[in-house]
Amino acid sequence: MSKLWPGAVEALHETVTDGSTVAVGGFGLSGNPSDLIDALRDTGATDLTIVSNNMGVDGKGLGVLLENRQVAKVIASYVGENKLFAAQYLSGELEVEFVPQGTLAERLRAGGAGIAGFYTKTGVGTPVAEGKPLAEFDGESYVLERGIVADVALVHAYRADREGNLVYRHTARNFNPLVATAGRVTIAEAEEVVDGWLDPDTVVTPGIFVQRLVTARPRVKDIEQRTVRPRPVGSRPGGSATQATERNAS
């Protein structure tokens, strides 16, 4: 049976309810499952717990869920680009659990691997460790962190086959492979869905982790921040003196 669904709205049908925990791939605006995020908004589900590296920016990425007042709690490692997020957090409308980025990645990996928890030195002696069990190993303190298993996981891939085997593109890979393993139900959108099978040696996320798949709609890939170095006087257009860096380009 093919795991391919007609579209994102159909694929999310009856998977998300009020109070669900949803893990979402992406880093900034790179590798965001934008179609699935829009479909999640359209479900109208509220009191959601969102697990993601960050919450996008105002009006883009996961920011659309904040605008729609659908999120009750966020588990994330970075939130500095979203003014609405800050406003909802400071007003007490939004509960936030800040997690060091490497710890967040490992919590998702652990959840996907069936590991209930693990000890790490990261965060010991800081607010991150408050209320969590500590243990001593080789004379040093470690804090217990729990693995994350989400009700639903949403990921973006570059290419897929109909059985849900996934390949990612460059930095858009980021948190997506970890998120894909951590969902009880994982829904993937792919820019290209091929007939037949992907080369097994190229597969990053095996299809066993993916329950539903959709073809992503073509769209402009937003850049979270664009910084362009001024061109030196007298340099020719297109020459090596003109350099630009684009953060989170996918």
C-alpha positions in Angstrom: 0.0 0.0 0.0 1.2 3.5 -0.8 1.4 5.9 2.1 0.8 8.8 -0.3 -2.2 11.0 0.6 -3.9 13.5 -1.7 -2.8 16.5 0.4 -1.8 17.9 3.7 -5.3 18.5 5.0 -6.4 14.9 4.3 -3.2 13.5 5.8 -3.7 15.3 9.1 -7.4 14.2 9.3 -8.1 12.7 12.7 -4.5 12.7 13.8 -4.5 15.9 15.9 -6.9 16.8 18.6 -7.1 19.5 21.3 -4.2 19.0 23.7 -2.0 17.0 21.3 1.8 17.1 21.4 3.2 17.8 17.9 6.9 17.6 17.0 7.9 19.7 14.0 11.1 19.6 11.9 12.9 22.7 10.7 15.5 25.2 11.9 14.5 28.8 11.6 12.6 28.7 8.3 14.8 26.1 6.7 13.2 22.6 6.3 9.9 23.6 7.7 7.0 21.3 6.7 5.0 24.4 5.6 2.1 22.6 4.0 1.6 20.5 7.1 1.9 23.5 9.4 -0.8 25.3 7.4 -3.0 22.2 7.5 -2.4 21.9 11.3 -3.6 25.5 11.6 -6.7 24.7 9.6 -7.6 21.8 11.9 -8.4 24.4 14.6 -7.0 22.2 17.3 -6.1 24.1 20.4 -4.0 23.7 23.6 -1.3 22.2 21.5 2.2 21.4 22.8 4.7 22.1 20.1 8.2 20.5 20.1 10.5 22.2 17.7 13.9 23.9 17.6 12.1 27.3 17.3 8.7 28.8 16.5 9.5 30.4 13.2 9.0 34.1 12.8 5.9 36.3 12.9 3.5 35.1 10.3 5.7 32.4 8.9 6.5 28.8 9.9 5.1 27.8 13.3 4.4 31.5 13.9 1.0 31.0 12.1 -0.1 28.7 15.0 0.7 31.4 17.5 -1.3 33.9 15.6 -4.2 31.6 15.7 -3.9 31.1 19.4 -3.6 27.3 19.1 -0.5 26.7 21.2 -0.5 26.3 25.0 3.1 25.1 25.5 6.4 25.2 23.5 9.4 23.0 24.0 12.2 24.7 22.1 15.8 25.8 22.2 15.6 29.1 20.4 12.8 31.7 20.1 14.5 35.0 19.4 13.0 35.8 16.0 9.3 35.9 17.0 7.8 39.0 18.7 4.4 37.4 19.1 6.0 34.5 20.9 7.7 36.9 23.3 4.5 38.8 23.9 2.4 35.6 24.7 5.2 34.2 26.9 5.6 37.4 28.9 1.8 37.7 29.3 1.6 34.2 30.7 -0.5 33.0 27.8 2.2 30.6 26.6 4.1 28.1 28.7 7.7 27.6 27.5 10.2 24.9 28.3 13.6 26.0 27.1 16.0 23.1 26.3 19.6 23.4 25.2 19.8 22.6 21.5 21.9 19.5 21.8 19.7 18.2 24.6 16.6 18.8 22.5 18.1 16.8 19.6 19.0 14.0 22.0 15.6 13.9 23.7 14.0 13.5 20.3 16.5 10.8 19.2 16.0 9.0 22.5 12.2 9.1 22.2 12.4 7.7 18.7 14.8 4.9 19.9 12.6 3.9 22.8 14.9 5.3 25.4 13.0 6.8 28.4 15.7 9.1 29.6 19.4 9.8 29.7 21.9 11.7 31.8 23.9 14.8 30.5 26.2 17.4 32.0 24.5 20.1 30.0 22.5 22.4 32.1 23.8 21.2 35.5 23.9 24.1 37.9 21.5 26.3 35.8 17.7 26.7 35.7 17.6 24.0 33.1 18.3 21.4 35.8 15.8 22.7 38.4 13.4 20.0 39.6 15.2 17.2 37.7 17.0 14.3 39.2 20.8 14.5 39.4 23.3 11.7 39.6 27.0 11.4 39.9 29.2 9.6 37.4 33.0 9.5 37.8 32.9 12.3 40.3 30.8 14.7 38.2 27.1 15.7 38.3 24.7 14.9 35.5 21.0 15.8 35.0 18.3 13.3 33.9 16.5 14.4 30.7 13.5 12.5 29.4 13.1 11.3 25.9 10.3 13.0 23.8 7.6 11.0 22.1 5.0 13.2 20.3 1.5 12.2 19.3 2.2 13.5 15.8 5.4 14.4 14.0 5.5 16.7 11.0 8.6 16.7 8.7 9.8 18.1 5.4 11.9 16.1 3.0 13.5 16.8 -0.4 12.7 13.5 -2.0 10.6 10.4 -1.0 9.2 7.2 -2.5 5.7 6.0 -1.9 6.7 3.9 1.0 7.9 6.9 2.9 11.6 6.5 2.6 13.0 10.1 2.9 16.0 12.0 1.7 16.7 15.6 2.8 18.6 18.5 1.1 21.5 20.2 2.7 20.8 22.3 5.8 17.0 21.6 5.4 17.9 18.2 6.9 18.5 19.7 10.4 16.0 18.4 13.0 13.8 16.5 10.5 15.3 13.0 10.8 15.1 13.2 14.6 11.5 14.4 14.6 10.5 11.7 12.1 11.4 9.0 14.6 9.8 10.6 17.6 6.2 10.6 16.5 3.6 8.0 17.2 2.2 9.1 13.8 4.7 10.7 11.5 3.5 12.7 8.5 6.1 13.8 5.9 5.8 16.2 3.0 8.3 15.8 0.2 9.2 18.2 -2.7 9.4 15.2 -5.0 7.8 11.8 -4.7 9.4 9.3 -7.0 7.9 6.1 -8.6 9.6 2.9 -7.5 12.2 3.0 -4.7 14.9 5.3 -3.6 18.4 4.0 -3.6 18.7 2.4 -0.1 22.2 3.9 0.3 20.8 7.4 0.0 17.9 7.0 2.5 18.1 9.0 5.7 14.8 8.2 7.3 13.5 4.7 6.6 9.9 4.5 5.6 9.1 2.4 8.7 9.0 5.6 10.7 6.6 7.3 8.3 2.9 6.6 8.3 1.6 9.2 5.9 3.2 11.2 3.0 2.1 14.1 0.9 3.7 16.0 -2.1 4.6 19.5 -1.0 3.2 22.4 -3.0 5.9 24.5 -4.9 6.5 27.7 -2.9 9.1 30.3 -2.4 11.5 29.2 0.3 11.7 32.1 2.9 15.0 33.2 4.4 14.8 34.0 8.1 17.6 36.6 7.9 19.4 38.0 4.9 22.7 39.8 5.3 24.5 41.2 2.2 28.0 42.6 2.4 28.3 46.0 0.6 30.0 45.8 -2.8 33.4 47.6 -2.8 33.5 50.6 -5.0 34.8 49.7 -8.5 34.1 46.0 -8.2 32.3 44.4 -11.1 28.9 42.9 -10.7 29.0 39.2 -10.1 32.7 39.3 -9.2 34.2 37.6 -6.2 34.1 40.9 -4.2 30.4 40.6 -4.0 29.5 38.1 -1.3 26.3 37.3 0.5 25.4 35.1 3.3 21.9 33.8 3.7 21.0 32.3 7.0 18.8 29.2 6.9 18.6 29.0 3.1 17.4 25.6 2.0 
